[in-house]
Amino acid sequence: MSPKYRFNVMIEPERLEALREIERRTGATPSEQIRRAIDAYLLSQTALNKKEVTQILRDRK
């Protein structure tokens, strides 16, 4: 597993509450949900092709 880096973000209370509700229902922590959302965002971008993003994400693990 590659190292992880701390990165602070500010989100609105309503978004945090929604993330916490998802955690209650699924067990996925807000941090994990945000990591998954970033991965989905990266895969949706056209600046990198899916093969490049997949390679970057694979190397991360």
N, C-alpha and C positions, 0 to 999 in steps of 0.2 A: 504494500500500500504506500502510495506517495504521501509526503507530508501534507498536512492541512494548514492553512493560514487563517488567522483570525481576521475578519473583515466586519466592521460595524456598519449597520444600516439603521435608519430611523423609519418606522412604519406607523401608520395611524392605529389608534386603539381598536377600531373596528376590524381592521385586517388581522391584528394579533388575536382578537377574540375568535375570528373565523378559523385561523390556524389552530388555535387551541381546541375548538370544537371538532375539527378534523382529527386532531390528536386523540381526543376522547373516543372518537368512533373507530379510528383505524390503528392507533398506536404509533403512527409516524410523527415524530417530534416536529415542531415548527422549523428547526434547522434542516432536518432531512427534507421536509416539504419544499423549502426554499432551494436546496441543492437540486432537487428533482426539477423544479421550475426553471432553474438556470440551464440545466441540461436540455430541457425541452426548447427553451428559447434559442440556445446555441444551434440545435438541430434545425430550427426554423429559419435561420438566417441564410442569406445567399452569398455573403462575403466569403464564407467557407463552404465547401461542398460536404455532403454527409460523410464521405470517406475520411476527410480531414478531421471533422469533428469527432467521429467515432474513434479515430486513432488517438487524438488528444485525450479523450475521455478514458480510453483503454489504458493509455500510459499513466493516467492519473491513479489508477487502481493498483 
